Amino acid sequence: MFQFADLEAALDEARKVLAEMALDGIPTAEDQPIWIEIFDENLHRVAKLVLQLKVEYGSGR
């Protein structure tokens, strides 16, 4: 468990860690995101960062 000065500091670190996790491979389908959750001292979730691959096709496909 890590402790941060405030939520913004925790979010900054979570963004960095999520980017590092993506180096191992981005999600291959929309139903397989990777995420990081941030909890307060009472273990209540206060934020969730999600990295998800989304593919949209044009009308010509």
PyRosetta script that sets phi, psi and omega in degrees:
from pyrosetta import init, pose_from_sequence

init()
pose = pose_from_sequence("MFQFADLEAALDEARKVLAEMALDGIPTAEDQPIWIEIFDENLHRVAKLVLQLKVEYGSGR")
pose.set_psi(1, 141.1)
pose.set_omega(1, 179.1)
pose.set_phi(2, -115.5)
pose.set_psi(2, 152.2)
pose.set_omega(2, 176.0)
pose.set_phi(3, -122.2)
pose.set_psi(3, 140.3)
pose.set_omega(3, -178.5)
pose.set_phi(4, -128.1)
pose.set_psi(4, 159.2)
pose.set_omega(4, -177.4)
pose.set_phi(5, -62.4)
pose.set_psi(5, -37.6)
pose.set_omega(5, -179.4)
pose.set_phi(6, -158.5)
pose.set_psi(6, 177.4)
pose.set_omega(6, -176.8)
pose.set_phi(7, -63.5)
pose.set_psi(7, -39.2)
pose.set_omega(7, -179.2)
pose.set_phi(8, -62.0)
pose.set_psi(8, -38.8)
pose.set_omega(8, 177.0)
pose.set_phi(9, -65.7)
pose.set_psi(9, -39.6)
pose.set_omega(9, 177.9)
pose.set_phi(10, -65.4)
pose.set_psi(10, -40.9)
pose.set_omega(10, 178.2)
pose.set_phi(11, -64.4)
pose.set_psi(11, -41.5)
pose.set_omega(11, 177.9)
pose.set_phi(12, -58.9)
pose.set_psi(12, -46.2)
pose.set_omega(12, 179.8)
pose.set_phi(13, -67.0)
pose.set_psi(13, -39.7)
pose.set_omega(13, 178.9)
pose.set_phi(14, -62.3)
pose.set_psi(14, -38.7)
pose.set_omega(14, 177.6)
pose.set_phi(15, -61.7)
pose.set_psi(15, -43.5)
pose.set_omega(15, 179.7)
pose.set_phi(16, -63.5)
pose.set_psi(16, -45.2)
pose.set_omega(16, -178.5)
pose.set_phi(17, -66.4)
pose.set_psi(17, -39.9)
pose.set_omega(17, 178.4)
pose.set_phi(18, -63.1)
pose.set_psi(18, -40.0)
pose.set_omega(18, 176.7)
pose.set_phi(19, -64.0)
pose.set_psi(19, -40.4)
pose.set_omega(19, 177.1)
pose.set_phi(20, -64.3)
pose.set_psi(20, -39.6)
pose.set_omega(20, 177.4)
pose.set_phi(21, -62.7)
pose.set_psi(21, -36.6)
pose.set_omega(21, -179.7)
pose.set_phi(22, -66.4)
pose.set_psi(22, -25.3)
pose.set_omega(22, 177.0)
pose.set_phi(23, -62.0)
pose.set_psi(23, -27.7)
pose.set_omega(23, 178.1)
pose.set_phi(24, -77.7)
pose.set_psi(24, -11.4)
pose.set_omega(24, 178.4)
pose.set_phi(25, 140.1)
pose.set_psi(25, 127.8)
pose.set_omega(25, 177.8)
pose.set_phi(26, -78.8)
pose.set_psi(26, 159.6)
pose.set_omega(26, 178.7)
pose.set_phi(27, -56.2)
pose.set_psi(27, 143.6)
pose.set_omega(27, -177.8)
pose.set_phi(28, -98.7)
pose.set_psi(28, -8.6)
pose.set_omega(28, 179.7)
pose.set_phi(29, -147.9)
pose.set_psi(29, 155.9)
pose.set_omega(29, -177.7)
pose.set_phi(30, -62.1)
pose.set_psi(30, -23.9)
pose.set_omega(30, -178.6)
pose.set_phi(31, -93.0)
pose.set_psi(31, 13.4)
pose.set_omega(31, 179.9)
pose.set_phi(32, -129.1)
pose.set_psi(32, 59.0)
pose.set_omega(32, 179.7)
pose.set_phi(33, -74.5)
pose.set_psi(33, 163.5)
pose.set_omega(33, 168.4)
pose.set_phi(34, -112.2)
pose.set_psi(34, 147.0)
pose.set_omega(34, -175.1)
pose.set_phi(35, -149.1)
pose.set_psi(35, 162.5)
pose.set_omega(35, 173.5)
pose.set_phi(36, -131.9)
pose.set_psi(36, 133.7)
pose.set_omega(36, 177.8)
pose.set_phi(37, -109.5)
pose.set_psi(37, 143.5)
pose.set_omega(37, 177.7)
pose.set_phi(38, -114.2)
pose.set_psi(38, 128.3)
pose.set_omega(38, -178.1)
pose.set_phi(39, -116.8)
pose.set_psi(39, 151.8)
pose.set_omega(39, 174.1)
pose.set_phi(40, -84.7)
pose.set_psi(40, -176.8)
pose.set_omega(40, -177.0)
pose.set_phi(41, -64.3)
pose.set_psi(41, -18.3)
pose.set_omega(41, 177.5)
pose.set_phi(42, -96.9)
pose.set_psi(42, 11.3)
pose.set_omega(42, 179.8)
pose.set_phi(43, 64.0)
pose.set_psi(43, 30.5)
pose.set_omega(43, 171.3)
pose.set_phi(44, -94.8)
pose.set_psi(44, 131.3)
pose.set_omega(44, -179.4)
pose.set_phi(45, -69.4)
pose.set_psi(45, 129.0)
pose.set_omega(45, 178.9)
pose.set_phi(46, -111.5)
pose.set_psi(46, -16.0)
pose.set_omega(46, 178.1)
pose.set_phi(47, -161.5)
pose.set_psi(47, 155.0)
pose.set_omega(47, 176.1)
pose.set_phi(48, -142.2)
pose.set_psi(48, 124.5)
pose.set_omega(48, 176.5)
pose.set_phi(49, -104.1)
pose.set_psi(49, 131.1)
pose.set_omega(49, -174.8)
pose.set_phi(50, -126.8)
pose.set_psi(50, 133.6)
pose.set_omega(50, 172.3)
pose.set_phi(51, -113.1)
pose.set_psi(51, 121.4)
pose.set_omega(51, -174.2)
pose.set_phi(52, -138.8)
pose.set_psi(52, 135.7)
pose.set_omega(52, 176.4)
pose.set_phi(53, -86.5)
pose.set_psi(53, 130.5)
pose.set_omega(53, 178.9)
pose.set_phi(54, -129.1)
pose.set_psi(54, 128.4)
pose.set_omega(54, 178.6)
pose.set_phi(55, -112.5)
pose.set_psi(55, 127.3)
pose.set_omega(55, 176.7)
pose.set_phi(56, -122.0)
pose.set_psi(56, 131.5)
pose.set_omega(56, 179.9)
pose.set_phi(57, -102.1)
pose.set_psi(57, 149.7)
pose.set_omega(57, 175.5)
pose.set_phi(58, -76.5)
pose.set_psi(58, 173.1)
pose.set_omega(58, -176.5)
pose.set_phi(59, -70.5)
pose.set_psi(59, -14.5)
pose.set_omega(59, -179.3)
pose.set_phi(60, -82.6)
pose.set_psi(60, 1.0)
pose.set_omega(60, -178.8)
pose.set_phi(61, -97.9)
pose.dump_pdb("model.pdb")
